[in-house]
Amino acid sequence: EWTERTYEECLRRAEGALRAGGRVIVDATFGEESRRLSFLDLAERLGVPVAILCCEASPEEARRRLEGRVGDLSDAGWEVHQ
């Protein structure tokens, strides 16, 4: 439920910023295609260009980074990543 609410809020804020003439960067995992499509649909409806930047890391690097996290907002660790 929290994940869904987070994506909905990001989408709401992105729309507000775009309608005000601003630019938006959405930093998210987009593990489900439907969530990604919501943002792409928004850009299409508003007639703004969109680009997707996909960042990848090897499993070893991902694990090293996740295990080294301290004091950030996310509770996702290696188990969630898998």
SULZI-V390631 format. One record per residue. N is the residue number from 1. PSI is psi as a letter, one per 40 degrees, with the letter a starting at -180 (* if undefined). BURIAL is b if it has 16 or more other C-alpha atoms within 10 Angstrom, else e. Layout:
BEGIN
((N PSI BURIAL) (N PSI BURIAL))
END
This chain:
BEGIN
((1 d e) (2 d e) (3 d e) (4 d e) (5 d e) (6 d e) (7 d b) (8 d e) (9 d e) (10 d b) (11 d b) (12 d e) (13 d e) (14 d b) (15 d b) (16 d e) (17 d e) (18 d b) (19 d e) (20 e e) (21 e e) (22 a e) (23 i e) (24 h e) (25 h e) (26 h e) (27 h e) (28 i e) (29 d e) (30 f e) (31 d e) (32 h e) (33 d e) (34 d e) (35 d b) (36 d e) (37 d e) (38 d e) (39 d b) (40 d b) (41 d e) (42 d b) (43 d b) (44 d e) (45 d e) (46 e e) (47 f e) (48 i e) (49 i e) (50 i e) (51 i e) (52 h e) (53 h e) (54 h e) (55 h e) (56 i e) (57 i e) (58 i e) (59 d e) (60 d e) (61 d e) (62 d e) (63 d b) (64 d e) (65 d e) (66 d b) (67 e e) (68 e e) (69 h e) (70 h e) (71 f e) (72 i e) (73 d e) (74 i e) (75 e e) (76 h e) (77 a e) (78 d e) (79 d e) (80 d e) (81 d e) (82 * e))
END
